[in-house]
Every structure is written in C-alpha cells, then in structure tokens.
Amino acid sequence: MNFSKLFVIIIFVITINIIDAQNIVNEDYKVLFVGNSLTEYKKNKMPMILKTFLKEKNEHINIDIFAKDGFSLVDHYFSIWKNKRRATSSVPSKGESTLVKMIKNGHYKKVIIQERGNLVLKSYYRNKWFYPIIDSIYTKVNKYNGHLLVFEDIGIDFIPPKQICGSEFYYDSLITDCSAIYTSVKQNYDTLEFIYNQINNKNITLVPIPKIMLEYKKTNSKIQLINKSGHPTVELQYMIAAIFYCELTRNNPISLTYNYKLKEEKAEEIRRMVWSFYSDMSR
C-alpha cells in the first residue's frame, strides 16, 4: 500500500471517529428540569425560550421538563403519575415514583431541581425531607457522571393580597423604599447558599436566580417579576431562560436575537445583566 492511500485511509478513520464522537455528545447531552410553575406552566414559556436560544446558537442540548404547578421536591419524589392529570402518592410497595424512574432511565448530564419557595430555609423540612431526597437524587445522577443543580424562588416578589412594595405586593402597606426587603432577600439567599454548600460537600450547584432577580430589581423597581397569581411574568421567564443558557453553555447570551414578547431593548438589557453577573462570577 502506498503512502497516499494510507494517508487517505487514516484521514477517513479520523473523520469517522470525530463524527461518532460528536453524535455521542449530541445524543448524551440531555437535561432534565424538575419543578413547579416557576419552571413551566401553561403561561410560563421559559423552557420554550431556552430551547429557542439553544437552537439559535446550534447548541446540541436536549431539554426534558417535569413540572407541576405548586409541587415541592417532596411532592415530585413520592408521586406516581398515571397520566398528565392524575397522580398517587408512592410507597415502597407500589414501586418507584415517576421522577425516580425518569432520572434512572434518562442518563441525564444535568438534572435541575427547582424547590418550592423558602422551604429549604425551614430546618424541619430541610432535615426530614430535603437532605435525604437530594442525597438520593444526587447518587442516581452521579451514577451516569451527571451534575445536579438546584434553584429556589426565595420571595423577592412574594405576593400575599393587599401587600405592595413600590409596584410590588409585599407585606401590609405600600412601601416606596424596598431596601429592607432587598436586604432580607439577600440574607435569605446567603443562608440558602450556605445550606447547599453543606450538602456533604458534593458537587451540587445552586443556580443564583434570586440573586440576579435582586440585582435586576434594584434598577427596575417598577417591573414586576411575579404576577398577582404568583407566577413568573414575561420578564422573569426570559431572565431565567437566559440564566440557564449561561449555565448550560457557559456562553455569552448578549448576541442572542430572540426577544420573545419583550421589546428588543428590554430583552437585550436582561441578557446583558445576566451575562455581567456570570462574567463577574468567573473572575
């Protein structure tokens, strides 16, 4: 065999291996979101926005969603879904829950869990339910070299009736100076960050959504992020999608062109703010 033929064969083999490797990466990079209406519900299109971002930049990441309005992590972990509307509580004799089966069979590179707001700040819930469940999920995700991420809404736009902070609903009266509330939210987030960092020193990422929400509110106090029904507004849907674009790709979102229902200037402002936060974190 002469040298030129050997060279062609070597190049062919290398090319096939590269294509196979790319196909493996594309096929294996799967992400599962688990949460409630902050993750997705009929009027929360955050996953659709994120998928559009990924498609625009040709990122080969497949997104699966398992979200039920009002659910906590405990609800998810112990529920067996017969169909989209009906679930029963699981016990050992009835088999594994729907979520556990998804994680075991999905071989996800990343599992992103959204806990219901402020629950992890409660020591009883944290010790009785959260730690054991997170430990169980972490073990299952880590089996396939996956990465576990968690996030929570910790009340920056908490909305009981008749309670307003600036343009927001908060506590019992209209408050024009929201600095005390912002301080409280930051303290809660710092506590949350400490709690997650103490989970057996494992590789679990706390996605800083509340911290980024807080920064956004400081310069956009009249923009609501949670509506009166307790669900994310268009601005927050877009912001969370941009945050997860950064988390999943580590790429700059500023050049993205999809604005969803926002004006171009507002969408770009949110993307720039999110990237500014992430670029500061990486320094």
N, C-alpha and C positions, 0 to 999 in steps of 0.2 A: 504494500500500500504506500503510495507516495505521500509526501508531506502535505500537499494541498488538499487531498481527500481526507487525510487525518484531521487537518485543521477544520474543515467543514463539519466533520462528524462531532468534533469537540464543541464547536460553536452551537451546533444543533442540540446537543445534550444539555449544555449550559442554559440555552434558551428554554427548553422544555422544563428544566428544573426551576427556573425563575418563574415561569407561568404557573407551574404546580404550586410553588410556594405562595404566589400571590393569591391563587384560588383558595389555598388553605387559610390564609389570613382573612380573606374576604368572607369565607364561609364561617370561620370560627369566631369572628369578632361580633358577638351578639351581646346586647344589653337588655336587661330586664328592669323596668320601673315598677315599683310596688308602692301604692299609696292611696290617697283619697282624692277629693275634688281639687286639692292644690296641685296634684299631679295631672289628673284628667277627669273631666265630666262633660256632659253634653255641650256646655258653653265654654269650657276651658280647652282651648286648642293648642296648648303648649307642646304636646308630642308632635302634632302636625307641623307646627312652626319649626321645631327642632329637625324633623325629618327633611323639611324643605331646605333648611340651612345645609344639612349634610349632603343632600342631593346636589345643591348648587355648587358645592366645592368638590363633588365627586368623592366624598368620603365613604368608604365601604363599611358602614356600621349598620347593623340591623337592630331595630328597636322593637321590643315587645312591651306591652302595657298590661298591668294587672291592677286596676284602680277601682275602688268602690267608695261612693260618697259617704263620708262620715266614719270610715273604718280606721281603727288603730292597728298597730302591728299585731297585737293580740288577736283582734278580730280576724285578720288575714291568716294568722298562723294556725288557728283552730277551726277554720271554715272549710267545708267540703261543698263545692258548688255543683249542683245538679244541672243547672242551666244558668243563663245570664241573670236571672232574677231571683233564683231560689238557692239558698244555702242552708246547711245544717251545721251545728257545732260538731267538730270531730272529737272522738275519744279513741284511745288505742285500739279498742275492739272494732271500731268502724274504719280503721285504716288511716292513711296519711291524708293531710289536708291538700287542697288543690295547689296552694302556694308551694308546699314542700315538694310535691311531685314536679311542679314546673322547674324548680331550682335543680332538683336531682337529675332531671332528664334534659334540661336545656343546655347544659355545658356553657353557661354564660361567662363572658370575660369580665363583665361588670354587672353587679346587682345593686340597684339604687333604691333604698328604702326611705320612704317619707313617713315619719311618725306623726300622729295627730298632735296638734299644737300644745306645747307645755307639759305633756305627760311625763317626759323623761326627767323634768325638773322635780317631780314628786318622788320622794325616796321610796315609798311603799311600792309604787308601780315599777320603779326602776329595779328594785331588788327582787321583787316577786316574779315579774314578768319580763321586763325588757332585757336584763342581762342574760338570763338563761336562753331566751329566744334568739337574741343576737349571736350568742356563742354557738348555738345550733346552726343558724344560717351561715355564719362565718365558716364553720367546719365544712359544710356542704359546698359552699362557693370555692373555698380554698382547695378542695379536692381536685378541681379542674384548673388550678392556678388562676382562679378568678379574683376579683377585687371587690370588696364590699364598701359602698358609700351610703351615707345616711344624711337626711336633712329634715328640718322641722320649721314650721311657722311658729315663732315664739311671741306673736302678739303685737307686732308693730302697728297693725291696723285692726286690733281687736274691737269687735263691734257689738256690744250689748245695746239694746234700744235706748234712744234719747241721750247718747253719750258722744260728745264731739270734741275733737282736738283740732283746732284750725278748721279744715274742711273734713276732718275725720271724726268718726264716732269713738269716743273714749271717755270712760267714767261718767260723772253725773252732770257736767256742765260744759259750756263752750270755753275752751282754753286756747288762747292765742299763742302763748308761749309753750311749746311742746318739749322744751329741753329736758324737763324732769322725766317725761315719758321716754324720751330717747335714751336717757341715762339708765333708766330701769331696763329697757330692752337690751342695751349693751351689756349690763351686768348679767342679765339672764343668759345672753349668748355666751359670755365669758364662762359662766358656770357650765353651760351646755358643752362648750369646747373642752373644759377640764374633765367633765364626765366621760365624754367619748374617748379622750386621750388615756383614760384609766382602764379601758376595757382590755384587761390582760395584756396591755402593750402590743396589741395586734395591729395589723396594717388595715385600719378602718379609717376612711376619710370622712370628715364632717364637711359637707358642702356649705360654703358660707353665704347661703341665700339671705338669712335675716340681716347679716352684716352689710351686704350690698344693698338690700332694701333700705336700711337705715341711712346709708350714705346718699342714696337717691332722694330720700325724703327731706334731707337737710337742705337741698337746693330746689326741691319740687314739692313744697309742703301742701300745695293745693291739689296735687294729683293723688287720687285715691288708688290704692293698690289692691284693696279688698272691698267688694261692693256690699250693699246692705244685706244681702243674703248670705254673706260670709264666704263668697267665692272670689277667686282672683280676677281682677279687671284685665282688660286687653294689655295694659302697660306691664302688669306683673307676669302675665302669660309670656309676653315677648321677652321680658327680662330673664325669666327662669330658663327659657329656651336658649338664650344667648349664654347664660351661665353654664348650662350643660354642654353647649357647643365647645366652650373653652375647656371644660372638664374632660370631655371625651377625646378631643383632638389636640388640645394644647396650642391651637392656632388662634391668630388674631381675627376677631369677628367683624372688625370695622369695615372691611371690604365687602361684606355680605350686602346683597341688594334687596332681599325680600323684606318688606316692611309690614306685612300682614295688614291690619286695619289702621295702622298708625301713619301719621304724616311722615314724610321722609326725614325731616329734620329731627323729629322726636325719636324715631327708630334709631337713627344714627347716634343721637345723644345717648341712648340707652346702651348701644353696643360699645361706644367709646368709654362710658363709665364702667361697664363690666370689664373691659379689657384693661383699663387703667388699674382696676383693683387686682386683677390676676397678674399683670406685669409687675406690680409692686410686691406681690407675694413671692414672685420668683427671684427677686433680687437678694 
